[in-house]
Amino acid sequence: MRGLRASLAARLASDRGSAPAEFVMVAALLTLTTLSVLQLGLALHVKNTVLDAAAEGARYGALADNTPAEGAARTRDLITVALGPGYASDVTATTGSYLDRPAIAVTVRTPLPLIGLVGIDDGLEVTGHAARETLD
């Protein structure tokens, strides 16, 4: 009986076979961390692309010979080329004031990618502003 206990205690105290288990645990953690960083990069890319397209659409719509609807169309075109038509479905342009100046505001509501390109519908909302140009 003592010999069995001593043998069992020696086996439990041994580090033999622990390297593969440690490798699997560390590899899983590193893989999860890498995928999380890549997903964050994708979400920031989508946000920055949509924000840039909204600002460009607002500037285009604010030109003296253009309308806010043309600015919204320009924004839709830019987003469709850069990200795809699923990200350009909800684009609106309005006139108003921004910092006490007449301005055009282009607002885009788009999905926020959480797992790959799949995410929350209308999870991201950005607005681009531009001062209205006049011929006066």
C-alpha positions in Angstrom: 0.0 0.0 0.0 2.8 2.4 0.9 4.5 1.6 -2.4 1.4 2.5 -4.3 1.0 5.8 -2.4 4.6 6.7 -3.0 4.3 5.9 -6.7 1.2 8.0 -7.0 2.7 10.9 -5.1 5.8 10.7 -7.3 3.7 10.8 -10.5 1.6 13.8 -9.2 4.8 15.7 -8.3 6.3 15.1 -11.7 6.2 17.8 -14.5 6.2 15.1 -17.2 3.6 15.8 -19.9 2.9 19.4 -18.8 4.6 21.1 -21.8 1.9 20.1 -24.3 -0.9 21.2 -22.0 0.8 24.5 -21.3 1.4 25.0 -25.0 -2.3 24.5 -25.9 -3.4 26.9 -23.2 -0.9 29.6 -24.2 -1.5 29.1 -27.9 -5.3 29.5 -27.4 -4.8 32.7 -25.4 -2.4 34.2 -28.0 -4.8 33.2 -30.8 -7.7 34.9 -29.0 -5.7 38.0 -28.4 -4.5 38.2 -32.0 -8.0 37.8 -33.4 -9.3 40.4 -31.0 -6.7 42.9 -32.1 -7.6 42.2 -35.8 -11.3 42.7 -35.1 -10.6 46.0 -33.4 -8.6 47.1 -36.4 -11.4 46.1 -38.7 -14.0 48.1 -36.7 -11.7 51.1 -36.6 -11.2 50.8 -40.4 -14.9 50.8 -41.0 -15.5 53.8 -38.6 -12.7 55.9 -40.2 -13.8 55.0 -43.8 -17.4 55.9 -43.1 -16.5 59.1 -41.2 -14.2 60.2 -44.1 -17.0 59.4 -46.6 -19.5 61.5 -44.6 -17.2 64.4 -44.4 -16.4 64.3 -48.1 -20.1 64.0 -48.9 -20.8 67.0 -46.7 -18.1 69.1 -48.5 -19.5 68.0 -51.9 -23.0 68.9 -50.9 -22.0 72.2 -49.5 -20.6 73.5 -52.8 -22.5 76.4 -54.2 -23.9 74.5 -57.2 -24.7 71.3 -55.4 -27.6 70.1 -53.1 -27.5 68.1 -49.9 -29.0 65.1 -51.8 -26.0 65.1 -54.1 -23.7 65.1 -51.0 -25.6 62.0 -49.6 -25.3 60.3 -53.0 -21.6 61.0 -53.1 -21.3 59.5 -49.6 -23.2 56.4 -50.6 -20.9 56.0 -53.6 -17.7 56.3 -51.6 -18.9 53.8 -48.9 -20.1 51.4 -51.5 -16.7 51.4 -53.3 -14.7 51.1 -50.1 -16.8 48.8 -47.9 -19.8 47.5 -49.9 -23.4 48.4 -50.4 -24.5 46.9 -47.0 -22.7 49.8 -45.2 -24.2 52.5 -47.4 -27.9 51.9 -46.9 -28.7 54.6 -44.3 -27.3 58.0 -45.4 -29.1 61.3 -44.8 -28.1 64.9 -45.5 -29.6 67.9 -43.8 -29.1 71.6 -43.9 -28.8 73.6 -40.7 -26.1 75.5 -38.8 -22.9 74.3 -37.3 -20.8 76.7 -35.1 -23.2 79.5 -36.0 -22.7 79.1 -39.8 -25.0 77.7 -42.5 -23.8 74.1 -43.0 -24.6 70.7 -44.5 -24.6 67.6 -42.2 -24.3 64.1 -43.7 -25.2 61.4 -41.2 -24.4 57.7 -41.8 -25.8 54.8 -39.8 -24.0 51.6 -40.5 -23.4 48.2 -39.0 -20.6 47.9 -36.5 -18.6 44.7 -37.2 -18.2 42.6 -34.1 -17.3 39.1 -35.5 -15.8 39.4 -38.9 -18.0 41.7 -40.9 -21.1 40.6 -39.0 -22.3 43.0 -36.3 -24.9 45.2 -34.8 -27.2 46.9 -37.4 -27.0 50.7 -37.0 -24.4 50.2 -34.3 -22.2 53.0 -35.7 -23.4 56.5 -36.4 -21.1 59.3 -37.7 -21.8 62.8 -39.0 -19.8 64.9 -41.3 -20.2 68.7 -41.4 -19.2 71.3 -44.0 -19.9 75.1 -44.2 -22.3 76.0 -46.9 -20.7 77.8 -49.8 -22.6 80.7 -51.3 -22.0 82.9 -54.4 -22.6 86.1 -52.6 
